[in-house]
Amino acid sequence: MPAANKILKNFVLFVDGGGQAGNVESVQLPGLETIKEDFRAGGMDGSIALDMGLSPIECTFTLTGWDELSLATWGLGEGYLVPVIVRGALESTNGSVRPLVAYMRGTIRSMVPGEFKPGEKASLVFTMDVREYKLDIAGKVIYDIDIVNSKRVVLGVDRNAAINNALGIGSGSVLSDLAQASGIVRQLNRVGQALGL
């Protein structure tokens, strides 16, 4: 067994399709935490912590250059989610190198410039509220999270699937099929109106 297995050796960042190689100083991938609520009912000798969903997910990255496209990602409206991709190289002492890819979509909550000082760089720190997060290591999806659509997949198992099916919003449910069908009907109606039919 290698003594140092899958060690991050280098990485690059893409913000809204723009490559930031040579301009990105650091990236903090999302930390994942579940919201826990203590529950104790009659007959129980203590409380247990219930999983009540995910805490807000965020990512931060620091750029050394004042890239106009990245600066323009702050303050966009609700209808626009910024795509951010981090690609890393994980190397082991046996010489193997595996790719790590983190895909995120969300809104840029803050952009904080560093202090201006003569002879020193002023970095830019971006904080992103992540709504969709997918972590892939060597082609294996570790996490696939979509907050709005209540998807929490860990190593191929959707932890929310049974709840979503009970609510009628899971994939393959009758309500989901009807919602998709009604969306198709609405699109066809719009096309028909545009053509004057």
C-alpha positions in Angstrom: 0.0 0.0 0.0 1.5 3.4 -0.9 2.5 5.5 2.1 1.2 8.7 0.4 -1.9 7.8 -1.6 -3.9 10.2 -3.9 -2.1 13.4 -2.7 -3.2 16.6 -4.4 -0.2 17.9 -6.4 -1.7 20.7 -8.5 -5.0 22.2 -9.6 -6.7 24.6 -12.0 -9.9 26.6 -11.8 -12.5 27.6 -14.4 -15.0 30.3 -13.6 -18.0 30.7 -16.0 -16.1 29.0 -18.7 -12.9 31.1 -18.3 -9.7 29.2 -17.4 -7.8 30.7 -14.4 -4.6 28.6 -14.7 -1.8 30.9 -13.6 -4.3 33.3 -11.9 -5.8 31.2 -9.1 -4.1 31.2 -5.8 -6.3 28.9 -3.8 -9.6 27.1 -3.7 -11.6 25.9 -0.7 -14.0 23.2 -1.9 -17.4 22.9 -0.1 -17.5 21.4 3.3 -20.6 19.2 3.8 -22.6 19.1 7.0 -26.0 17.9 7.8 -28.4 19.9 10.0 -29.1 17.9 13.1 -32.1 18.3 15.5 -32.1 16.6 18.9 -35.2 14.4 19.4 -36.4 12.8 22.6 -39.8 11.2 23.1 -41.5 9.5 26.0 -39.8 6.2 26.8 -36.4 7.2 25.5 -33.5 7.4 27.8 -31.9 10.2 25.9 -32.0 12.1 22.7 -30.9 11.2 19.2 -29.8 13.5 16.4 -32.1 13.5 13.4 -30.9 14.4 9.9 -32.9 17.5 8.9 -31.2 18.3 5.6 -28.0 20.0 4.5 -26.4 23.1 5.9 -25.7 25.8 3.3 -22.9 24.8 1.0 -20.2 27.4 0.0 -17.0 27.5 -2.0 -14.3 30.2 -1.9 -11.5 30.9 -4.4 -8.8 33.5 -4.5 -7.5 35.0 -7.7 -4.3 37.0 -8.0 -5.3 38.8 -11.2 -8.2 41.2 -11.7 -10.0 39.2 -14.3 -12.9 41.1 -15.8 -15.0 38.0 -16.5 -14.7 36.7 -13.0 -15.4 40.1 -11.5 -18.6 40.3 -13.6 -20.0 37.0 -12.0 -20.9 38.9 -8.8 -24.3 40.4 -8.4 -26.1 38.4 -11.2 -29.8 37.9 -10.7 -31.5 34.7 -9.4 -32.0 33.3 -12.8 -28.3 32.9 -13.5 -26.1 30.3 -11.8 -22.4 30.6 -12.3 -20.6 27.4 -13.2 -17.3 26.8 -11.5 -15.0 23.8 -12.1 -11.9 22.7 -10.2 -9.7 20.1 -11.7 -6.9 18.6 -9.6 -4.2 15.9 -10.0 -3.9 13.3 -7.3 -0.6 11.4 -7.3 0.4 8.3 -5.3 3.9 7.1 -4.5 3.4 4.2 -6.9 3.4 6.8 -9.7 -0.2 6.7 -10.6 -2.0 10.0 -11.2 -5.8 10.3 -10.9 -8.0 13.3 -11.9 -10.2 15.0 -9.3 -13.0 17.2 -10.8 -15.4 19.3 -8.7 -18.4 20.8 -10.6 -20.3 23.6 -8.9 -23.1 25.9 -9.8 -24.4 28.8 -7.7 -24.3 32.5 -7.1 -21.3 34.6 -6.1 -22.3 36.1 -2.8 -19.2 38.2 -2.2 -16.1 39.5 -3.9 -13.6 41.0 -1.5 -10.4 42.7 -2.9 -7.2 42.6 -0.9 -5.7 45.7 0.6 -3.7 47.8 -1.9 -0.1 48.2 -0.9 2.9 49.3 -3.1 5.0 46.4 -4.1 2.5 43.7 -3.0 -0.3 41.9 -4.9 -3.9 42.6 -4.0 -5.8 39.3 -4.4 -9.5 38.9 -4.9 -11.5 36.5 -2.7 -14.8 35.2 -4.1 -17.4 33.4 -2.0 -20.0 31.2 -3.8 -23.3 29.9 -2.5 -23.4 26.5 -4.1 -26.7 25.0 -5.2 -25.3 22.1 -7.2 -22.1 20.2 -6.3 -20.6 17.1 -7.9 -17.2 15.6 -6.9 -15.7 13.0 -9.3 -12.4 11.2 -8.5 -11.0 9.1 -11.4 -14.4 8.7 -13.0 -16.1 7.7 -9.8 -18.8 10.1 -8.6 -18.4 10.6 -4.8 -21.0 13.3 -4.3 -23.8 14.6 -6.5 -25.9 17.2 -4.7 -28.7 19.4 -6.0 -30.2 21.4 -3.2 -33.2 22.7 -5.1 -34.2 19.3 -6.5 -33.5 17.5 -3.2 -30.9 15.2 -4.6 -28.1 13.9 -2.3 -26.2 11.1 -4.0 -23.2 9.6 -2.2 -21.3 6.9 -4.1 -24.3 6.2 -6.4 -26.9 6.1 -3.7 -29.5 8.9 -3.5 -30.1 9.3 0.2 -33.3 11.3 -0.6 -34.8 9.0 -3.2 -37.4 7.3 -0.9 -38.5 10.7 0.6 -38.8 12.2 -2.9 -40.8 9.2 -4.1 -43.2 9.5 -1.1 -43.7 13.2 -2.0 -44.4 12.3 -5.6 -41.4 14.3 -6.9 -38.9 11.5 -7.5 -37.8 10.6 -10.9 -40.2 8.1 -12.5 -43.1 9.2 -10.2 -46.5 9.9 -11.7 -46.4 13.6 -10.6 -42.9 14.0 -12.1 -44.1 12.4 -15.4 -47.2 14.7 -15.4 -45.1 17.8 -14.7 -42.7 17.0 -17.5 -45.6 16.2 -19.9 -47.3 19.5 -19.0 -44.0 21.3 -19.6 -43.9 19.8 -23.1 -47.5 20.8 -23.7 -46.8 24.4 -22.6 -43.7 24.5 -24.9 -45.8 23.2 -27.9 -48.5 25.7 -27.1 -45.9 28.5 -27.2 -44.6 27.3 -30.5 -48.1 27.1 -31.9 -48.8 30.6 -30.8 -45.6 31.9 -32.3 -46.6 30.3 -35.6 -50.1 31.6 -35.4 -51.7 28.2 -35.1 
